[in-house]
Amino acid sequence: MNKKELRTILLAEDSPADAEMAIDALREAKLANPVVHVEDGVEALDFLNSTGRFEGDPKPLPAVVLLDIKMPRMDGLEVLKHLRSDEKLKRVPVVILSSSREESDLARSWDLGVNAYVVKPVDVRQFFDAVQTLGQFWAVLNEAPESDD
């Protein structure tokens, strides 16, 4: 697979420290996929729809969206709801990567069609390991089904 065929990993995370750790973990996993980091749900949807600051720069759908729940302007669950109701975006794999252990967040994520829910470990090494495993599976091994059209 050449660089041109590699699909992006979209990381929607408002914490600069968590975003930096996730990006470092993906690099350490030796993934060649480009990582795009956005800081809130509005920017995530802008990237996915080529609107806002991403207007005029359409890209293939990402290999996976790593999505925090608690973000400003639009939270991750609202983003997930938009993705699953959009014909073009509904098959994009979404992994919630959140510090939330609230049962309501977990249940709502599954109800909205998340592909995986990972609670961010407090330990830095465990966080790295979790993100590397996610990246390797969703960006390299897993293929989303083709659209029905």
N, C-alpha and C positions, 0 to 999 in steps of 0.2 A: 504494500500500500504506500503510495507516495504522499508527500506532504499536502498536495492539492486535495486528496481524498479524505484527509483527516477532518473529522467534524469537531467543532468547538465543544468545550465543557463550559457551561454557563454557571457561574457562582454568584448567587444573590445573597449577600451577607453584609450587614451594616457595621459589624465590629471589625475595625481595621486589624486587630491582633488575630482574630479568628480567620479572617480572610487571608492574611499573610501566612498563617500556619497551614491552611488548606492548600494554598498555591504551592508552598514549599513542599508539602507532602506529595502533591501530584507530580512535581518536578522530580522529587526523590524516587518516585515510582517509575521514573524514566518514560513517562507517557509523552508522546510527541504531539498530542492534541493541544491546540492553543486553548488557553483559559481566558475567558472574558469575565471580569469582576464588575458587578454592579452593586450599588449600596442600598437599593430598596426595590419594592415590588413594581413600582411604576417604571423604573429603568429596566427591570427584567422584561416586562411586557413590551417596552419600546424596542429592546434588542430583538425579541422574538417576532415582532411585527414590522421591523425596520421603520420605526417612527421615532419622533423626538430627536435626540442627538445621533441616532442610528439611521435616520431617514436618508434614503438615497444610497444606502450601502447594504442591499439585501444579501443575506448569507444563507447557506443551507441550514436546516434545523439542527440544533445542537445534538450531540450524542447523548447528553444527559444534562439536566438542570439540578444543581445542588442548591437547595432552597432553605434558608432560615425562616422560622415562623415569625418571630417578633422583629419587624422592621418598620421604619417610618414610612409615612405616606400611604403605603399599601402593604399589609402583612402577607406572609407566605401562603396562608390558607386562602386568601382572596386571589392571589396569583394562580394557585392550583385550581381554584374554581373556574377562573377565566380560561386556563389551558384546557381543561376537560370539556368545556362547553364550546370550544372553537374547533371546527372541523379540521383546519390546517394543523393545529397544535395538539390535538387530543392524544396522539400516540407518542409524543415526546416523553421519554422516561424522566420521572421526577423523583428525587430522593430528598426527603426532608432531613436536614442536618441541623438539629436544634438542641439547645440546652433544656428545652421544656420537657419535663417529665409528667406534665398534667395529662390525666387520662382523657380529658375532653379534647385536647389538641391531637392526641394520638388517634382517638376514635374519629374525629372529624377528618383528619388526614386520610384515613383508610376509606371513609365514606365518600370522599371527594376523588378517590382513585389514585392515591400516591403509590409508587412502585416499591418504595422502601422508606422506613423511618428509622433514623439513627440518632440516638441521644449522644450529644457531644460529650466525650469523656473529659473529666477534669484533668487527668494526667496527660501531659503533652505527648509522650510516646504513644499512648493508646490512641490519642486523637490522630497522630500521624498515621498509625497503622490502619485505623478505620478509614481515613480518607484515601489512602493508597489502595486499599482493597476495593473501595467504591469505584475509584477511577479506573482500576484495571478491569473490573467487571463491566461497568456501564460504558466505558469508552472503547474497550478493546474486544471483549468477548460477546457482549450482548448486542443484538440488532433489533431495533424496533420493527414491528410489522409494517409492510407497505400499506398505503392508503387503499381504501375500497374502490377508488375511481380509476 
